[in-house]
Amino acid sequence: MEDKTALKISLLEEMPCAVLFVNDDGVIEYANDEACALLRKERRALLGRVCSDALGGGTDSGLSRLMDGAVREGRAFSKRRAPYRSDRGDGELYVTASPHSEGGVIFILEEASASSAKDSAMVYINELNRQLESRNKLIAETFGRFLSDDVVKDLLEDPQKANLGGKKCLITILMSDLRGFTALSEGMRAEEVLTMLNSYLGAMVDIISKYGGTIIEFIGDSIFAIFGAPKGMASHAGNAVACAVEMQRAMAGVNEYNAARGFPSLEMGIGINTGEVIVGNIGSERRMKYGVVGRHVNLCGRIESYSVGGQILVSPDTYMRLGVTANVADTLTVSPKGVKRPITLYSIDGLGAPYNISCRDENRPVPKRLLSPVPFEANVLSGKYIAPEAIYGVFTEVSPIEAVAETSAELRPMDNLRLSWRDGGTVVFEEVFAKVIKRTENGYLIHFTAKNRAFEDYLRGLLKNER
């Protein structure tokens, strides 16, 4: 027997009156001793049977008709008179009905000539409902910390949705990631790292909830969210992109919080894709999670990997389904793994009505020309591997987040680089990572994706000397 049914019956057993509980199908699930005596029936003749069969007299029984109607319509009423025909003769009963919060109806029966026990019985009914409502609230608040509100609501309303399985849905997927978080957090105490990370995630979760997104999971400092499931959403593409824009806007507040505590500044990249995927419960009967699978999930991950700090890249499918005017800062043609032909990604930094939101940073630092080029050494990253051949180059312009570089070998947009430099035997900087954004007339524009504190100090020194 389920816990909620056990809780109902444990309270019903304490009622000092004749009580029946009838489920939504009209079947009697509970009858106490007082009810059996009043109806002149053995318990086994009542339980598991529909009212019209169990109470005798077929559909002509006034009592069974009254109870069937209350169950069918979910009606509550107090002390209605009903004729009752048993094998020992005819009689009349008073009937009080109270629909239960989780289905079914509780009936209190009295002889028409007996004094009413309604008041004491209703106290128990109200207590039953109060305890069940309190339990549901606790479940919702507890599991709401691990699942989205919509998922928890679905599970409470329909426990069958906790079974393995899913369905195909057209949704929009959002993935975000902090750039260089591991390197930035080196040297910080564990509690400082968690304080910084939780502050960031807290801000992002509030924004995702505001736009109706469902967070599937956190993977370290990465966020995986969907729009359009489990609750349908007509404008899931627009909501996802508007959410991403507001997330980028919120990074200013996140970094103000960090600066006040001596934490490093953070940058976030976001990738968005729209497509048909399978959404549902994935895993085994012992352990499962609400998840999403399909090639469009994989593609979203690829798109996110192309983005740099402060950027939102969306797929062609998302862009076509926006339904609103978008401000496209740039486009990028890429060939993601698993995609047959190159696709064009759109770098979006704002949406028009009805969202009217922008994350364009007019104060974004622009690389400044250096009086003297600064040398560096680079290795190109290919997947998880680092090419052993070194490329040599110089920075001709720098800002805290980007640089213009001239190199001894050809580079391609989206190439990932590991940067370092030694002056004689002295390490000037090392383990710095960057992404090639595009070719310029003066070389290559690169964006620093992972900086350590030593490199940030080095950049500040360069910029200070050039003022």
C-alpha positions as CSV (number, residue, x, y, z in Angstrom):
1,M,0.0,0.0,0.0
2,E,1.3,3.4,-0.9
3,D,2.5,5.8,1.9
4,K,-0.2,8.4,1.1
5,T,-3.0,5.7,1.3
6,A,-1.5,4.4,4.6
7,L,-1.6,7.9,6.0
8,K,-5.2,8.4,5.0
9,I,-6.3,5.1,6.6
10,S,-4.3,5.7,9.8
11,L,-6.2,8.9,10.4
12,L,-9.6,7.4,9.3
13,E,-9.2,4.6,11.9
14,E,-9.2,7.2,14.7
15,M,-12.6,8.7,13.7
16,P,-15.3,8.0,16.4
17,C,-18.0,7.4,13.8
18,A,-19.0,5.3,10.8
19,V,-16.6,6.1,7.9
20,L,-16.2,4.9,4.3
21,F,-13.5,5.9,1.8
22,V,-14.5,5.6,-1.9
23,N,-11.9,6.1,-4.6
24,D,-12.3,7.9,-7.9
25,D,-13.5,4.7,-9.6
26,G,-16.4,4.4,-7.1
27,V,-14.7,1.5,-5.3
28,I,-14.9,1.2,-1.5
29,E,-11.3,1.2,-0.2
30,Y,-11.9,1.5,3.6
31,A,-14.8,0.8,6.0
32,N,-14.4,0.9,9.8
33,D,-16.2,-1.3,12.3
34,E,-18.8,1.4,12.9
35,A,-19.7,1.6,9.2
36,C,-19.9,-2.2,8.9
37,A,-22.3,-2.4,11.9
38,L,-24.4,0.5,10.7
39,L,-24.7,-0.9,7.1
40,R,-25.2,-4.5,8.5
41,K,-22.4,-5.7,6.2
42,E,-19.2,-7.6,6.8
43,R,-16.1,-5.7,5.8
44,R,-15.2,-8.3,3.1
45,A,-18.6,-7.6,1.5
46,L,-17.8,-3.9,1.2
47,L,-14.1,-3.6,0.3
48,G,-13.0,-3.7,-3.3
49,R,-16.6,-3.3,-4.6
50,V,-18.4,-0.4,-6.3
51,C,-21.0,1.3,-4.1
52,S,-24.0,0.1,-6.1
53,D,-23.0,-3.5,-5.7
54,A,-21.7,-3.4,-2.1
55,L,-24.6,-1.5,-0.6
56,G,-27.4,-3.7,-2.0
57,G,-30.5,-2.7,-3.9
58,G,-28.5,-2.1,-7.1
59,T,-28.9,1.3,-8.7
60,D,-32.2,1.8,-6.9
61,S,-30.4,2.3,-3.6
62,G,-30.7,6.0,-2.6
63,L,-27.5,5.7,-0.6
64,S,-25.4,4.3,-3.5
65,R,-26.8,6.9,-5.9
66,L,-25.9,9.7,-3.5
67,M,-22.4,8.4,-3.0
68,D,-21.8,7.7,-6.7
69,G,-22.8,11.2,-7.5
70,A,-20.5,12.7,-4.9
71,V,-17.5,10.7,-6.2
72,R,-18.3,11.4,-9.9
73,E,-18.7,15.2,-9.4
74,G,-16.3,15.6,-6.5
75,R,-19.0,17.2,-4.4
76,A,-19.0,18.0,-0.7
77,F,-22.2,18.1,1.3
78,S,-23.3,17.8,4.9
79,K,-25.8,15.5,6.5
80,R,-28.0,14.6,3.6
81,R,-30.8,12.1,4.2
82,A,-30.6,8.9,2.1
83,P,-32.8,5.8,2.1
84,Y,-30.9,2.5,2.6
85,R,-32.2,-1.0,1.8
86,S,-30.4,-3.9,3.4
87,D,-31.3,-7.6,3.8
88,R,-32.6,-6.7,7.2
89,G,-35.1,-4.1,6.1
90,D,-35.3,-0.5,5.0
91,G,-34.0,2.5,6.8
92,E,-32.6,6.0,6.4
93,L,-29.1,7.4,7.0
94,Y,-27.5,10.8,7.2
95,V,-24.5,11.2,4.8
96,T,-21.7,13.7,5.0
97,A,-19.3,13.8,2.0
98,S,-15.8,15.4,2.0
99,P,-13.7,15.1,-1.2
100,H,-10.1,14.2,-0.5
101,S,-7.2,16.4,-1.7
102,E,-5.6,13.5,-3.6
103,G,-8.7,11.9,-5.0
104,G,-11.7,10.0,-3.7
105,V,-14.3,11.0,-1.1
106,I,-14.6,10.3,2.6
107,F,-18.2,9.5,3.7
108,I,-19.5,9.8,7.3
109,L,-22.6,7.8,8.0
110,E,-25.2,8.2,10.8
111,E,-28.6,6.8,11.6
112,A,-31.2,9.4,10.8
113,S,-32.3,9.2,14.4
114,A,-28.9,9.3,15.9
115,S,-27.1,12.3,17.2
116,S,-24.6,13.7,14.8
117,A,-20.9,13.0,15.0
118,K,-20.2,15.4,12.1
119,D,-18.3,18.0,14.1
120,S,-15.7,15.6,15.5
121,A,-15.4,13.7,12.2
122,M,-14.7,16.9,10.2
123,V,-11.9,17.8,12.6
124,Y,-10.2,14.5,11.6
125,I,-10.9,15.1,7.9
126,N,-9.3,18.6,8.1
127,E,-6.3,17.2,9.9
128,L,-5.9,14.6,7.2
129,N,-5.9,17.2,4.4
130,R,-3.6,19.5,6.4
131,Q,-1.0,16.7,6.8
132,L,-1.2,15.7,3.2
133,E,-0.9,19.2,2.0
134,S,2.1,19.8,4.3
135,R,3.7,16.6,3.0
136,N,3.3,17.7,-0.6
137,K,4.7,21.2,0.2
138,L,7.8,19.6,1.8
139,I,8.3,17.3,-1.3
140,A,7.9,20.2,-3.7
141,E,10.3,22.4,-1.7
142,T,12.9,19.6,-1.2
143,F,12.9,18.2,-4.7
144,G,12.6,21.7,-6.2
145,R,16.2,22.2,-5.3
146,F,17.2,19.3,-7.5
147,L,14.6,19.4,-10.3
148,S,12.7,22.3,-11.9
149,D,9.4,23.4,-10.5
150,D,7.5,22.1,-13.6
151,V,9.1,18.6,-13.3
152,V,8.2,18.4,-9.6
153,K,4.7,19.5,-10.2
154,D,4.3,16.9,-13.0
155,L,5.5,14.2,-10.7
156,L,3.2,15.1,-7.8
157,E,0.2,15.4,-10.1
158,D,1.0,12.2,-12.0
159,P,3.3,9.7,-10.3
160,Q,3.4,7.6,-13.5
161,K,5.7,10.3,-14.9
162,A,8.4,9.1,-12.6
163,N,8.7,5.9,-14.7
164,L,11.4,5.5,-17.3
165,G,10.6,6.8,-20.7
166,G,10.1,10.0,-22.7
167,K,8.8,11.6,-25.8
168,K,10.0,13.6,-28.8
169,C,9.8,17.4,-28.4
170,L,10.8,20.4,-30.4
171,I,12.7,22.5,-27.9
172,T,15.5,25.0,-27.6
173,I,18.7,24.0,-25.7
174,L,21.0,26.4,-23.9
175,M,24.5,25.6,-22.6
176,S,26.8,28.0,-20.8
177,D,30.3,27.7,-19.5
178,L,32.7,29.9,-17.6
179,R,35.9,30.5,-19.5
180,G,39.1,29.4,-17.7
181,F,37.4,28.8,-14.4
182,T,39.8,26.1,-13.3
183,A,42.8,28.3,-13.9
184,L,41.2,31.3,-12.3
185,S,40.4,29.4,-9.2
186,E,43.9,28.0,-8.6
187,G,45.3,29.2,-5.4
188,M,41.9,29.9,-3.9
189,R,40.6,28.1,-0.9
190,A,37.8,25.5,-1.5
191,E,35.2,27.6,0.4
192,E,36.1,30.7,-1.7
193,V,35.7,28.7,-4.9
194,L,32.3,27.5,-3.8
195,T,31.2,30.9,-2.7
196,M,32.2,32.4,-6.0
197,L,30.6,29.6,-8.0
198,N,27.4,29.6,-6.0
199,S,27.0,33.3,-6.4
200,Y,27.3,33.0,-10.1
201,L,25.0,30.0,-10.4
202,G,22.4,31.6,-8.1
203,A,22.2,34.6,-10.4
204,M,21.9,32.5,-13.5
205,V,19.2,30.1,-12.0
206,D,17.0,33.1,-11.2
207,I,17.2,34.4,-14.8
208,I,16.6,30.9,-16.4
209,S,13.5,30.5,-14.2
210,K,12.2,33.9,-15.1
211,Y,12.2,32.9,-18.8
212,G,10.6,29.5,-18.2
213,G,13.7,27.4,-18.7
214,T,14.2,24.0,-17.1
215,I,17.7,23.3,-15.7
216,I,18.7,19.8,-16.6
217,E,22.0,19.8,-14.7
218,F,25.1,21.7,-13.5
219,I,28.4,20.3,-14.7
220,G,30.9,22.1,-12.6
221,D,30.6,25.7,-13.7
222,S,28.5,24.7,-16.8
223,I,24.8,25.0,-17.1
224,F,22.5,22.8,-19.3
225,A,19.0,24.1,-19.6
226,I,16.1,23.6,-22.0
227,F,13.1,25.7,-23.1
228,G,9.8,24.2,-24.2
229,A,9.7,21.1,-21.9
230,P,8.2,19.6,-19.8
231,K,5.8,22.5,-20.1
232,G,5.2,23.6,-23.7
233,M,6.3,27.0,-24.8
234,A,5.3,28.7,-28.1
235,S,8.3,31.1,-28.1
236,H,11.0,28.8,-26.7
237,A,13.6,30.0,-29.1
238,G,13.0,33.7,-28.3
239,N,12.8,33.0,-24.6
240,A,16.1,31.1,-24.6
241,V,18.0,33.8,-26.5
242,A,16.5,36.6,-24.3
243,C,17.5,34.5,-21.3
244,A,21.0,34.3,-22.6
245,V,21.2,38.0,-23.2
246,E,20.1,38.7,-19.6
247,M,22.6,36.1,-18.3
248,Q,25.4,38.0,-20.0
249,R,24.1,41.3,-18.6
250,A,24.1,39.8,-15.1
251,M,27.8,39.0,-15.3
252,A,28.6,42.6,-14.4
253,G,26.8,42.2,-11.1
254,V,28.5,38.8,-10.5
255,N,31.9,40.4,-11.1
256,E,31.1,43.3,-8.8
257,Y,30.4,40.7,-6.1
258,N,33.7,39.0,-6.9
259,A,35.8,42.2,-6.9
260,A,34.4,43.2,-3.5
261,R,35.8,39.9,-2.1
262,G,39.1,39.8,-4.0
263,F,37.9,37.0,-6.4
264,P,38.8,37.0,-10.0
265,S,36.6,38.4,-12.8
266,L,34.6,35.8,-14.7
267,E,33.5,35.5,-18.4
268,M,30.8,33.2,-19.8
269,G,30.2,31.8,-23.2
270,I,26.8,30.6,-24.3
271,G,25.6,28.3,-27.1
272,I,22.0,27.8,-28.2
273,N,20.4,25.3,-30.6
274,T,16.8,24.3,-31.5
275,G,15.7,20.9,-32.6
276,E,13.7,17.8,-32.0
277,V,15.0,15.7,-29.1
278,I,13.8,13.0,-26.7
279,V,12.9,14.4,-23.3
280,G,12.1,12.2,-20.3
281,N,13.4,10.0,-17.5
282,I,16.7,8.3,-18.4
283,G,18.6,5.7,-16.4
284,S,17.4,2.6,-14.6
285,E,14.7,1.7,-12.2
286,R,17.2,2.2,-9.3
287,R,18.6,5.5,-10.4
288,M,17.3,7.9,-13.1
289,K,17.2,11.5,-14.0
290,Y,15.1,13.9,-16.1
291,G,17.2,14.4,-19.2
292,V,17.5,15.1,-22.9
293,V,19.1,13.1,-25.6
294,G,19.6,13.6,-29.4
295,R,21.9,15.0,-31.9
296,H,20.7,18.5,-31.3
297,V,22.0,18.3,-27.7
298,N,25.4,17.3,-29.0
299,L,25.3,20.2,-31.6
300,C,24.5,22.7,-28.8
301,G,27.6,21.5,-26.9
302,R,29.7,22.1,-30.1
303,I,28.3,25.6,-30.6
304,E,28.9,26.5,-26.9
305,S,32.6,25.4,-27.4
306,Y,33.0,27.9,-30.2
307,S,31.8,30.9,-28.1
308,V,34.2,33.1,-26.2
309,G,33.6,35.1,-23.0
310,G,30.7,37.5,-23.3
311,Q,29.4,35.9,-26.5
312,I,26.1,34.2,-27.4
313,L,26.2,31.9,-30.4
314,V,23.0,30.5,-31.8
315,S,22.4,27.9,-34.5
316,P,20.6,28.6,-37.8
317,D,17.5,26.6,-36.6
318,T,17.3,28.9,-33.5
319,Y,17.8,32.1,-35.5
320,M,15.0,31.1,-38.0
321,R,12.6,30.5,-35.1
322,L,13.2,33.6,-33.1
323,G,10.2,35.5,-34.4
324,V,11.7,38.8,-33.3
325,T,14.3,41.2,-34.5
326,A,17.8,40.2,-33.4
327,N,20.9,42.3,-33.2
328,V,23.6,40.2,-34.9
329,A,27.1,41.3,-33.8
330,D,28.9,38.9,-36.1
331,T,28.5,35.6,-37.9
332,L,30.8,32.5,-37.9
333,T,30.9,29.6,-40.3
334,V,32.0,26.4,-38.7
335,S,32.1,22.6,-39.4
336,P,31.1,20.9,-36.2
337,K,31.8,17.3,-35.7
338,G,28.8,15.2,-36.7
339,V,27.4,17.8,-39.1
340,K,27.7,17.1,-42.8
341,R,27.9,20.6,-44.1
342,P,29.3,23.8,-42.6
343,I,26.8,25.9,-40.7
344,T,26.7,29.6,-40.0
345,L,26.4,30.6,-36.3
346,Y,25.0,34.0,-35.3
347,S,26.6,36.0,-32.5
348,I,23.6,37.8,-30.9
349,D,23.8,40.6,-28.4
350,G,20.3,41.9,-28.3
351,L,16.6,41.3,-29.2
352,G,13.8,43.7,-30.1
353,A,10.2,43.8,-29.0
354,P,8.7,42.2,-27.0
355,Y,11.9,41.5,-25.2
356,N,13.8,44.8,-25.8
357,I,17.0,43.6,-24.2
358,S,20.7,44.0,-25.0
359,C,24.0,42.9,-23.6
360,R,26.2,45.0,-25.9
361,D,29.0,46.4,-23.8
362,E,29.9,49.9,-25.0
363,N,32.7,50.0,-22.5
364,R,34.3,46.7,-23.7
365,P,38.0,47.2,-23.7
366,V,39.6,47.6,-27.1
367,P,43.2,46.3,-27.7
368,K,45.7,49.1,-27.5
369,R,48.7,49.4,-29.8
370,L,52.0,48.5,-28.0
371,L,55.1,50.7,-28.5
372,S,57.1,47.5,-28.7
373,P,55.8,44.0,-29.7
374,V,55.7,41.5,-27.0
375,P,56.9,37.9,-27.9
376,F,55.1,34.7,-27.0
377,E,55.2,31.0,-27.9
378,A,52.0,29.0,-28.8
379,N,50.9,25.5,-29.3
380,V,47.7,24.7,-31.2
381,L,45.2,22.5,-29.3
382,S,43.4,19.8,-31.3
383,G,40.6,18.3,-29.1
384,K,42.4,17.0,-26.0
385,Y,45.8,17.0,-27.6
386,I,48.4,19.7,-27.8
387,A,50.5,20.0,-31.0
388,P,54.2,19.6,-30.1
389,E,55.3,22.1,-32.8
390,A,55.7,25.6,-31.3
391,I,54.5,28.7,-33.1
392,Y,56.2,31.9,-32.4
393,G,54.6,35.3,-32.5
394,V,54.3,38.8,-31.0
395,F,51.5,40.7,-29.5
396,T,51.1,44.1,-31.2
397,E,47.9,45.2,-29.5
398,V,46.5,44.0,-26.1
399,S,43.5,44.6,-23.8
400,P,42.6,42.7,-20.6
401,I,40.6,40.2,-22.7
402,E,42.0,40.2,-26.2
403,A,45.1,40.8,-28.3
404,V,46.2,41.2,-31.9
405,A,49.0,38.9,-32.8
406,E,51.4,38.3,-35.6
407,T,52.6,34.7,-35.9
408,S,55.2,32.6,-37.7
409,A,52.6,30.2,-39.0
410,E,49.0,30.3,-40.4
411,L,46.2,30.1,-37.9
412,R,42.5,29.4,-38.5
413,P,39.5,31.0,-36.8
414,M,38.4,28.9,-33.8
415,D,41.9,27.5,-33.3
416,N,42.6,27.1,-29.6
417,L,46.1,28.1,-28.4
418,R,48.2,27.5,-25.3
419,L,50.4,30.5,-24.8
420,S,53.7,30.9,-22.8
421,W,56.9,32.8,-22.8
422,R,60.3,32.5,-21.2
423,D,62.9,35.2,-21.1
424,G,66.1,33.3,-21.0
425,G,65.5,30.9,-18.1
426,T,62.8,33.0,-16.5
427,V,59.1,32.1,-16.9
428,V,57.3,35.3,-17.9
429,F,53.9,33.5,-18.3
430,E,52.7,30.0,-19.0
431,E,49.5,27.9,-19.2
432,V,47.5,30.7,-20.8
433,F,44.8,29.7,-23.3
434,A,43.2,31.7,-26.1
435,K,41.0,31.3,-29.1
436,V,41.6,32.7,-32.6
437,I,38.6,34.9,-33.4
438,K,39.4,36.1,-36.9
439,R,42.1,37.3,-39.3
440,T,42.7,41.0,-39.4
441,E,44.7,43.3,-41.6
442,N,47.3,43.4,-38.8
443,G,47.4,39.7,-37.9
444,Y,45.0,37.6,-35.8
445,L,42.5,38.8,-33.2
446,I,42.6,36.3,-30.3
447,H,40.5,36.2,-27.2
448,F,42.0,35.0,-23.9
449,T,39.9,32.1,-22.7
450,A,41.9,31.1,-19.6
451,K,44.2,33.4,-17.7
452,N,46.0,32.9,-14.5
453,R,46.8,35.7,-12.1
454,A,50.4,36.0,-13.2
455,F,49.3,36.7,-16.7
456,E,46.7,39.2,-15.6
457,D,49.4,41.0,-13.7
458,Y,51.6,40.9,-16.8
459,L,48.9,42.4,-19.0
460,R,48.2,45.2,-16.5
461,G,51.9,46.0,-16.5
462,L,52.0,46.2,-20.3
463,L,48.9,48.4,-20.4
464,K,50.2,50.7,-17.7
465,N,53.5,51.2,-19.5
466,E,51.7,52.1,-22.7
467,R,49.6,54.9,-21.2
